[in-house]
């Protein structure tokens, strides 16, 4: 299926958000996820089903000052 990941079209095979993150190489990364504009907690990623055309935003925390 095709989804947008941070505004870039990607082909994803996995049916869930968790499997898509694995496929995209974010297995160990500490990130925040939003699907179609709604925050998805890490504990729910395995149960969130992706659909063709979904928009996924991935955000990594940054330190600085």
PyMOL Python script that loads the backbone (N, CA, C, O; Angstrom):
from pymol import cmd

cmd.read_pdbstr("""\
ATOM      1  N   UNK A   1       0.842  -1.175   0.000  1.00  0.00           N
ATOM      2  CA  UNK A   1       0.000   0.000   0.000  1.00  0.00           C
ATOM      3  C   UNK A   1       0.884   1.233   0.000  1.00  0.00           C
ATOM      4  O   UNK A   1       2.041   1.172   0.416  1.00  0.00           O
ATOM      5  N   UNK A   2       0.357   2.325  -0.454  1.00  0.00           N
ATOM      6  CA  UNK A   2       1.083   3.589  -0.482  1.00  0.00           C
ATOM      7  C   UNK A   2       0.561   4.490   0.638  1.00  0.00           C
ATOM      8  O   UNK A   2      -0.643   4.712   0.770  1.00  0.00           O
ATOM      9  N   UNK A   3       1.495   5.000   1.438  1.00  0.00           N
ATOM     10  CA  UNK A   3       1.166   5.972   2.470  1.00  0.00           C
ATOM     11  C   UNK A   3       2.165   7.120   2.366  1.00  0.00           C
ATOM     12  O   UNK A   3       3.216   6.986   1.739  1.00  0.00           O
ATOM     13  N   UNK A   4       1.831   8.236   2.982  1.00  0.00           N
ATOM     14  CA  UNK A   4       2.761   9.365   3.060  1.00  0.00           C
ATOM     15  C   UNK A   4       3.463   9.303   4.409  1.00  0.00           C
ATOM     16  O   UNK A   4       2.812   9.235   5.451  1.00  0.00           O
ATOM     17  N   UNK A   5       4.783   9.328   4.388  1.00  0.00           N
ATOM     18  CA  UNK A   5       5.584   9.342   5.608  1.00  0.00           C
ATOM     19  C   UNK A   5       6.351  10.650   5.611  1.00  0.00           C
ATOM     20  O   UNK A   5       7.250  10.858   4.797  1.00  0.00           O
ATOM     21  N   UNK A   6       5.989  11.529   6.531  1.00  0.00           N
ATOM     22  CA  UNK A   6       6.572  12.876   6.577  1.00  0.00           C
ATOM     23  C   UNK A   6       6.524  13.529   5.195  1.00  0.00           C
ATOM     24  O   UNK A   6       7.512  14.086   4.716  1.00  0.00           O
ATOM     25  N   UNK A   7       5.366  13.447   4.578  1.00  0.00           N
ATOM     26  CA  UNK A   7       5.050  14.058   3.279  1.00  0.00           C
ATOM     27  C   UNK A   7       5.746  13.397   2.091  1.00  0.00           C
ATOM     28  O   UNK A   7       5.728  13.947   0.990  1.00  0.00           O
ATOM     29  N   UNK A   8       6.353  12.238   2.291  1.00  0.00           N
ATOM     30  CA  UNK A   8       7.011  11.509   1.199  1.00  0.00           C
ATOM     31  C   UNK A   8       6.259  10.195   0.963  1.00  0.00           C
ATOM     32  O   UNK A   8       6.033   9.432   1.902  1.00  0.00           O
ATOM     33  N   UNK A   9       5.876   9.933  -0.285  1.00  0.00           N
ATOM     34  CA  UNK A   9       5.147   8.706  -0.581  1.00  0.00           C
ATOM     35  C   UNK A   9       6.061   7.494  -0.423  1.00  0.00           C
ATOM     36  O   UNK A   9       7.182   7.470  -0.930  1.00  0.00           O
ATOM     37  N   UNK A  10       5.554   6.489   0.293  1.00  0.00           N
ATOM     38  CA  UNK A  10       6.309   5.248   0.521  1.00  0.00           C
ATOM     39  C   UNK A  10       5.393   4.054   0.296  1.00  0.00           C
ATOM     40  O   UNK A  10       4.190   4.128   0.544  1.00  0.00           O
ATOM     41  N   UNK A  11       5.969   2.954  -0.175  1.00  0.00           N
ATOM     42  CA  UNK A  11       5.254   1.689  -0.300  1.00  0.00           C
ATOM     43  C   UNK A  11       5.509   0.881   0.957  1.00  0.00           C
ATOM     44  O   UNK A  11       6.658   0.666   1.344  1.00  0.00           O
ATOM     45  N   UNK A  12       4.440   0.434   1.592  1.00  0.00           N
ATOM     46  CA  UNK A  12       4.526  -0.313   2.837  1.00  0.00           C
ATOM     47  C   UNK A  12       3.807  -1.643   2.663  1.00  0.00           C
ATOM     48  O   UNK A  12       2.704  -1.688   2.117  1.00  0.00           O
ATOM     49  N   UNK A  13       4.425  -2.722   3.122  1.00  0.00           N
ATOM     50  CA  UNK A  13       3.792  -4.035   3.033  1.00  0.00           C
ATOM     51  C   UNK A  13       3.015  -4.369   4.302  1.00  0.00           C
ATOM     52  O   UNK A  13       1.959  -4.998   4.244  1.00  0.00           O
ATOM     53  N   UNK A  14       3.547  -3.943   5.454  1.00  0.00           N
ATOM     54  CA  UNK A  14       2.948  -4.307   6.741  1.00  0.00           C
ATOM     55  C   UNK A  14       1.584  -3.691   6.970  1.00  0.00           C
ATOM     56  O   UNK A  14       1.331  -2.558   6.559  1.00  0.00           O
ATOM     57  N   UNK A  15       0.701  -4.434   7.626  1.00  0.00           N
ATOM     58  CA  UNK A  15      -0.659  -3.939   7.831  1.00  0.00           C
ATOM     59  C   UNK A  15      -0.831  -2.979   9.015  1.00  0.00           C
ATOM     60  O   UNK A  15      -1.802  -2.225   9.073  1.00  0.00           O
ATOM     61  N   UNK A  16       0.129  -3.014   9.967  1.00  0.00           N
ATOM     62  CA  UNK A  16      -0.034  -2.182  11.155  1.00  0.00           C
ATOM     63  C   UNK A  16       1.032  -1.093  11.217  1.00  0.00           C
ATOM     64  O   UNK A  16       2.040  -1.141  10.511  1.00  0.00           O
ATOM     65  N   UNK A  17       0.785  -0.128  12.067  1.00  0.00           N
ATOM     66  CA  UNK A  17       1.762   0.940  12.269  1.00  0.00           C
ATOM     67  C   UNK A  17       3.074   0.374  12.788  1.00  0.00           C
ATOM     68  O   UNK A  17       4.139   0.816  12.356  1.00  0.00           O
ATOM     69  N   UNK A  18       3.032  -0.586  13.697  1.00  0.00           N
ATOM     70  CA  UNK A  18       4.254  -1.184  14.250  1.00  0.00           C
ATOM     71  C   UNK A  18       5.070  -1.876  13.167  1.00  0.00           C
ATOM     72  O   UNK A  18       6.288  -1.707  13.118  1.00  0.00           O
ATOM     73  N   UNK A  19       4.426  -2.652  12.298  1.00  0.00           N
ATOM     74  CA  UNK A  19       5.168  -3.343  11.246  1.00  0.00           C
ATOM     75  C   UNK A  19       5.709  -2.352  10.219  1.00  0.00           C
ATOM     76  O   UNK A  19       6.789  -2.565   9.667  1.00  0.00           O
ATOM     77  N   UNK A  20       4.979  -1.281   9.958  1.00  0.00           N
ATOM     78  CA  UNK A  20       5.461  -0.255   9.035  1.00  0.00           C
ATOM     79  C   UNK A  20       6.705   0.429   9.601  1.00  0.00           C
ATOM     80  O   UNK A  20       7.655   0.687   8.861  1.00  0.00           O
ATOM     81  N   UNK A  21       6.712   0.722  10.889  1.00  0.00           N
ATOM     82  CA  UNK A  21       7.886   1.342  11.505  1.00  0.00           C
ATOM     83  C   UNK A  21       9.088   0.418  11.424  1.00  0.00           C
ATOM     84  O   UNK A  21      10.202   0.880  11.178  1.00  0.00           O
ATOM     85  N   UNK A  22       8.886  -0.877  11.625  1.00  0.00           N
ATOM     86  CA  UNK A  22       9.975  -1.848  11.465  1.00  0.00           C
ATOM     87  C   UNK A  22      10.489  -1.816  10.027  1.00  0.00           C
ATOM     88  O   UNK A  22      11.696  -1.773   9.788  1.00  0.00           O
ATOM     89  N   UNK A  23       9.568  -1.838   9.085  1.00  0.00           N
ATOM     90  CA  UNK A  23       9.926  -1.838   7.670  1.00  0.00           C
ATOM     91  C   UNK A  23      10.697  -0.574   7.274  1.00  0.00           C
ATOM     92  O   UNK A  23      11.585  -0.622   6.423  1.00  0.00           O
ATOM     93  N   UNK A  24      10.354   0.535   7.888  1.00  0.00           N
ATOM     94  CA  UNK A  24      11.008   1.807   7.591  1.00  0.00           C
ATOM     95  C   UNK A  24      12.322   1.993   8.349  1.00  0.00           C
ATOM     96  O   UNK A  24      13.022   2.983   8.139  1.00  0.00           O
ATOM     97  N   UNK A  25      12.662   1.045   9.230  1.00  0.00           N
ATOM     98  CA  UNK A  25      13.925   1.108   9.955  1.00  0.00           C
ATOM     99  C   UNK A  25      13.869   1.853  11.273  1.00  0.00           C
ATOM    100  O   UNK A  25      14.907   2.284  11.776  1.00  0.00           O
ATOM    101  N   UNK A  26      12.687   2.016  11.846  1.00  0.00           N
ATOM    102  CA  UNK A  26      12.540   2.726  13.117  1.00  0.00           C
ATOM    103  C   UNK A  26      12.315   1.770  14.279  1.00  0.00           C
ATOM    104  O   UNK A  26      11.535   2.074  15.182  1.00  0.00           O
ATOM    105  N   UNK A  27      12.980   0.624  14.272  1.00  0.00           N
ATOM    106  CA  UNK A  27      12.739  -0.383  15.303  1.00  0.00           C
ATOM    107  C   UNK A  27      13.232   0.052  16.681  1.00  0.00           C
ATOM    108  O   UNK A  27      12.579  -0.241  17.682  1.00  0.00           O
ATOM    109  N   UNK A  28      14.349   0.729  16.753  1.00  0.00           N
ATOM    110  CA  UNK A  28      14.916   1.117  18.046  1.00  0.00           C
ATOM    111  C   UNK A  28      14.821   2.614  18.323  1.00  0.00           C
ATOM    112  O   UNK A  28      15.225   3.080  19.389  1.00  0.00           O
ATOM    113  N   UNK A  29      14.303   3.343  17.391  1.00  0.00           N
ATOM    114  CA  UNK A  29      14.259   4.804  17.536  1.00  0.00           C
ATOM    115  C   UNK A  29      13.188   5.239  18.526  1.00  0.00           C
ATOM    116  O   UNK A  29      12.109   4.650  18.602  1.00  0.00           O
ATOM    117  N   UNK A  30      13.508   6.276  19.278  1.00  0.00           N
ATOM    118  CA  UNK A  30      12.522   6.910  20.151  1.00  0.00           C
ATOM    119  C   UNK A  30      11.875   8.011  19.325  1.00  0.00           C
ATOM    120  O   UNK A  30      12.499   9.031  19.031  1.00  0.00           O
ATOM    121  N   UNK A  31      10.616   7.793  18.952  1.00  0.00           N
ATOM    122  CA  UNK A  31       9.909   8.740  18.096  1.00  0.00           C
ATOM    123  C   UNK A  31       8.480   8.893  18.571  1.00  0.00           C
ATOM    124  O   UNK A  31       7.945   8.043  19.283  1.00  0.00           O
ATOM    125  N   UNK A  32       7.879   9.989  18.166  1.00  0.00           N
ATOM    126  CA  UNK A  32       6.440  10.190  18.341  1.00  0.00           C
ATOM    127  C   UNK A  32       5.796   9.939  16.984  1.00  0.00           C
ATOM    128  O   UNK A  32       6.370  10.261  15.943  1.00  0.00           O
ATOM    129  N   UNK A  33       4.605   9.365  17.006  1.00  0.00           N
ATOM    130  CA  UNK A  33       3.907   9.057  15.758  1.00  0.00           C
ATOM    131  C   UNK A  33       2.537   9.712  15.744  1.00  0.00           C
ATOM    132  O   UNK A  33       1.838   9.768  16.756  1.00  0.00           O
ATOM    133  N   UNK A  34       2.175  10.205  14.570  1.00  0.00           N
ATOM    134  CA  UNK A  34       0.829  10.738  14.350  1.00  0.00           C
ATOM    135  C   UNK A  34       0.325  10.152  13.040  1.00  0.00           C
ATOM    136  O   UNK A  34       1.027  10.181  12.029  1.00  0.00           O
ATOM    137  N   UNK A  35      -0.878   9.627  13.059  1.00  0.00           N
ATOM    138  CA  UNK A  35      -1.485   9.056  11.872  1.00  0.00           C
ATOM    139  C   UNK A  35      -2.706   9.885  11.517  1.00  0.00           C
ATOM    140  O   UNK A  35      -3.643  10.009  12.306  1.00  0.00           O
ATOM    141  N   UNK A  36      -2.681  10.452  10.314  1.00  0.00           N
ATOM    142  CA  UNK A  36      -3.764  11.313   9.843  1.00  0.00           C
ATOM    143  C   UNK A  36      -4.070  12.428  10.837  1.00  0.00           C
ATOM    144  O   UNK A  36      -5.227  12.769  11.087  1.00  0.00           O
ATOM    145  N   UNK A  37      -2.980  12.992  11.405  1.00  0.00           N
ATOM    146  CA  UNK A  37      -3.126  14.139  12.302  1.00  0.00           C
ATOM    147  C   UNK A  37      -3.450  13.803  13.741  1.00  0.00           C
ATOM    148  O   UNK A  37      -3.660  14.711  14.545  1.00  0.00           O
ATOM    149  N   UNK A  38      -3.500  12.520  14.097  1.00  0.00           N
ATOM    150  CA  UNK A  38      -3.823  12.125  15.474  1.00  0.00           C
ATOM    151  C   UNK A  38      -2.655  11.370  16.081  1.00  0.00           C
ATOM    152  O   UNK A  38      -2.130  10.431  15.483  1.00  0.00           O
ATOM    153  N   UNK A  39      -2.254  11.787  17.272  1.00  0.00           N
ATOM    154  CA  UNK A  39      -1.163  11.148  17.996  1.00  0.00           C
ATOM    155  C   UNK A  39      -1.487   9.677  18.267  1.00  0.00           C
ATOM    156  O   UNK A  39      -2.610   9.340  18.644  1.00  0.00           O
ATOM    157  N   UNK A  40      -0.489   8.802  18.070  1.00  0.00           N
ATOM    158  CA  UNK A  40      -0.641   7.379  18.375  1.00  0.00           C
ATOM    159  C   UNK A  40       0.420   7.001  19.402  1.00  0.00           C
ATOM    160  O   UNK A  40       1.611   7.035  19.094  1.00  0.00           O
ATOM    161  N   UNK A  41       0.005   6.638  20.626  1.00  0.00           N
ATOM    162  CA  UNK A  41       0.983   6.234  21.639  1.00  0.00           C
ATOM    163  C   UNK A  41       1.713   4.957  21.225  1.00  0.00           C
ATOM    164  O   UNK A  41       1.154   4.125  20.509  1.00  0.00           O
ATOM    165  N   UNK A  42       2.953   4.802  21.670  1.00  0.00           N
ATOM    166  CA  UNK A  42       3.759   3.631  21.311  1.00  0.00           C
ATOM    167  C   UNK A  42       3.050   2.327  21.670  1.00  0.00           C
ATOM    168  O   UNK A  42       3.141   1.357  20.917  1.00  0.00           O
ATOM    169  N   UNK A  43       2.361   2.284  22.778  1.00  0.00           N
ATOM    170  CA  UNK A  43       1.704   1.046  23.220  1.00  0.00           C
ATOM    171  C   UNK A  43       0.561   0.612  22.297  1.00  0.00           C
ATOM    172  O   UNK A  43       0.122  -0.536  22.368  1.00  0.00           O
ATOM    173  N   UNK A  44       0.071   1.509  21.432  1.00  0.00           N
ATOM    174  CA  UNK A  44      -1.051   1.183  20.537  1.00  0.00           C
ATOM    175  C   UNK A  44      -0.622   0.908  19.098  1.00  0.00           C
ATOM    176  O   UNK A  44      -1.461   0.545  18.273  1.00  0.00           O
ATOM    177  N   UNK A  45       0.640   1.068  18.781  1.00  0.00           N
ATOM    178  CA  UNK A  45       1.097   0.954  17.385  1.00  0.00           C
ATOM    179  C   UNK A  45       0.825  -0.415  16.770  1.00  0.00           C
ATOM    180  O   UNK A  45       0.554  -0.502  15.572  1.00  0.00           O
ATOM    181  N   UNK A  46       0.890  -1.478  17.553  1.00  0.00           N
ATOM    182  CA  UNK A  46       0.667  -2.830  17.022  1.00  0.00           C
ATOM    183  C   UNK A  46      -0.792  -3.076  16.642  1.00  0.00           C
ATOM    184  O   UNK A  46      -1.080  -3.977  15.854  1.00  0.00           O
ATOM    185  N   UNK A  47      -1.707  -2.290  17.188  1.00  0.00           N
ATOM    186  CA  UNK A  47      -3.126  -2.503  16.898  1.00  0.00           C
ATOM    187  C   UNK A  47      -3.715  -1.515  15.886  1.00  0.00           C
ATOM    188  O   UNK A  47      -4.869  -1.655  15.482  1.00  0.00           O
ATOM    189  N   UNK A  48      -2.931  -0.527  15.483  1.00  0.00           N
ATOM    190  CA  UNK A  48      -3.406   0.481  14.525  1.00  0.00           C
ATOM    191  C   UNK A  48      -3.175  -0.027  13.100  1.00  0.00           C
ATOM    192  O   UNK A  48      -2.034  -0.216  12.677  1.00  0.00           O
ATOM    193  N   UNK A  49      -4.260  -0.242  12.373  1.00  0.00           N
ATOM    194  CA  UNK A  49      -4.216  -0.747  11.004  1.00  0.00           C
ATOM    195  C   UNK A  49      -4.046   0.429  10.036  1.00  0.00           C
ATOM    196  O   UNK A  49      -4.753   1.433  10.122  1.00  0.00           O
ATOM    197  N   UNK A  50      -3.090   0.276   9.115  1.00  0.00           N
ATOM    198  CA  UNK A  50      -2.864   1.303   8.097  1.00  0.00           C
ATOM    199  C   UNK A  50      -3.733   1.032   6.874  1.00  0.00           C
ATOM    200  O   UNK A  50      -4.060  -0.114   6.565  1.00  0.00           O
ATOM    201  N   UNK A  51      -4.097   2.105   6.191  1.00  0.00           N
ATOM    202  CA  UNK A  51      -4.878   2.014   4.957  1.00  0.00           C
ATOM    203  C   UNK A  51      -4.179   2.820   3.861  1.00  0.00           C
ATOM    204  O   UNK A  51      -3.481   3.796   4.137  1.00  0.00           O
ATOM    205  N   UNK A  52      -4.377   2.402   2.646  1.00  0.00           N
ATOM    206  CA  UNK A  52      -3.799   3.094   1.510  1.00  0.00           C
ATOM    207  C   UNK A  52      -4.137   4.583   1.577  1.00  0.00           C
ATOM    208  O   UNK A  52      -5.296   4.950   1.770  1.00  0.00           O
ATOM    209  N   UNK A  53      -3.136   5.431   1.419  1.00  0.00           N
ATOM    210  CA  UNK A  53      -3.346   6.873   1.436  1.00  0.00           C
ATOM    211  C   UNK A  53      -3.213   7.523   2.799  1.00  0.00           C
ATOM    212  O   UNK A  53      -3.308   8.746   2.900  1.00  0.00           O
ATOM    213  N   UNK A  54      -2.991   6.734   3.870  1.00  0.00           N
ATOM    214  CA  UNK A  54      -2.811   7.322   5.201  1.00  0.00           C
ATOM    215  C   UNK A  54      -1.601   8.250   5.217  1.00  0.00           C
ATOM    216  O   UNK A  54      -0.675   8.110   4.417  1.00  0.00           O
ATOM    217  N   UNK A  55      -1.633   9.200   6.149  1.00  0.00           N
ATOM    218  CA  UNK A  55      -0.533  10.148   6.321  1.00  0.00           C
ATOM    219  C   UNK A  55       0.088   9.924   7.694  1.00  0.00           C
ATOM    220  O   UNK A  55      -0.560  10.103   8.725  1.00  0.00           O
ATOM    221  N   UNK A  56       1.349   9.532   7.683  1.00  0.00           N
ATOM    222  CA  UNK A  56       2.080   9.234   8.910  1.00  0.00           C
ATOM    223  C   UNK A  56       3.153  10.290   9.120  1.00  0.00           C
ATOM    224  O   UNK A  56       3.934  10.589   8.217  1.00  0.00           O
ATOM    225  N   UNK A  57       3.181  10.848  10.318  1.00  0.00           N
ATOM    226  CA  UNK A  57       4.220  11.811  10.692  1.00  0.00           C
ATOM    227  C   UNK A  57       5.065  11.191  11.793  1.00  0.00           C
ATOM    228  O   UNK A  57       4.531  10.674  12.775  1.00  0.00           O
ATOM    229  N   UNK A  58       6.374  11.241  11.634  1.00  0.00           N
ATOM    230  CA  UNK A  58       7.319  10.716  12.606  1.00  0.00           C
ATOM    231  C   UNK A  58       8.166  11.872  13.119  1.00  0.00           C
ATOM    232  O   UNK A  58       8.754  12.620  12.338  1.00  0.00           O
ATOM    233  N   UNK A  59       8.221  12.008  14.436  1.00  0.00           N
ATOM    234  CA  UNK A  59       8.955  13.101  15.050  1.00  0.00           C
ATOM    235  C   UNK A  59       9.920  12.553  16.087  1.00  0.00           C
ATOM    236  O   UNK A  59       9.527  11.769  16.950  1.00  0.00           O
ATOM    237  N   UNK A  60      11.176  12.960  16.008  1.00  0.00           N
ATOM    238  CA  UNK A  60      12.187  12.555  16.975  1.00  0.00           C
ATOM    239  C   UNK A  60      12.416  13.702  17.952  1.00  0.00           C
ATOM    240  O   UNK A  60      12.516  14.859  17.544  1.00  0.00           O
ATOM    241  N   UNK A  61      12.500  13.376  19.257  1.00  0.00           N
ATOM    242  CA  UNK A  61      12.768  14.438  20.230  1.00  0.00           C
ATOM    243  C   UNK A  61      14.191  14.970  20.048  1.00  0.00           C
ATOM    244  O   UNK A  61      15.109  14.239  19.677  1.00  0.00           O
ATOM    245  N   UNK A  62      14.340  16.256  20.321  1.00  0.00           N
ATOM    246  CA  UNK A  62      15.657  16.901  20.190  1.00  0.00           C
ATOM    247  C   UNK A  62      15.979  17.630  21.466  1.00  0.00           C
ATOM    248  O   UNK A  62      15.095  18.186  22.118  1.00  0.00           O
ATOM    249  N   UNK A  63      17.254  17.628  21.827  1.00  0.00           N
ATOM    250  CA  UNK A  63      17.703  18.390  22.982  1.00  0.00           C
ATOM    251  C   UNK A  63      18.465  19.598  22.501  1.00  0.00           C
ATOM    252  O   UNK A  63      19.041  19.602  21.412  1.00  0.00           O
ATOM    253  N   UNK A  64      18.461  20.575  23.291  1.00  0.00           N
ATOM    254  CA  UNK A  64      19.206  21.761  22.921  1.00  0.00           C
ATOM    255  C   UNK A  64      18.855  22.915  23.830  1.00  0.00           C
ATOM    256  O   UNK A  64      18.056  22.783  24.758  1.00  0.00           O
ATOM    257  N   UNK A  65      19.436  23.991  23.559  1.00  0.00           N
ATOM    258  CA  UNK A  65      19.117  25.083  24.447  1.00  0.00           C
ATOM    259  C   UNK A  65      19.643  26.310  23.943  1.00  0.00           C
ATOM    260  O   UNK A  65      19.471  27.357  24.566  1.00  0.00           O
TER     261      UNK A  65
END
""", "prot")
cmd.dss("prot")
cmd.show_as("cartoon", "prot")
cmd.util.cbc("prot")
cmd.orient("prot")
